[in-house]
Amino acid sequence: MTIETKKKRCAHSFIYRMEECLIKGELEEAERTVFDFLDSIRELKKLQAANENRQQLEQVVQRLREQGILAERVARIG
């Protein structure tokens, strides 16, 4: 299971926890859980951005290879 999947499952469990707190009338706990949920969403956004950056880098490296340029050399020169 990937880190992203684990984070998504965690965020999803916060939704259930909020629902339970609301049903029981535990509004303070529901509110704290909302903040935990939002932190989870922020972490998922960071992971998504990192994945997008990695994919862009892989595309650049692939284009360099297609042109016969060694990415390792570019990294050393840069």
Secondary structure as GFF3:
##gff-version 3
##sequence-region A 1 78
A	DSSP	alpha_helix	3	24	.	.	.	ID=ss1
A	DSSP	alpha_helix	27	66	.	.	.	ID=ss2
A	DSSP	alpha_helix	71	77	.	.	.	ID=ss3
###
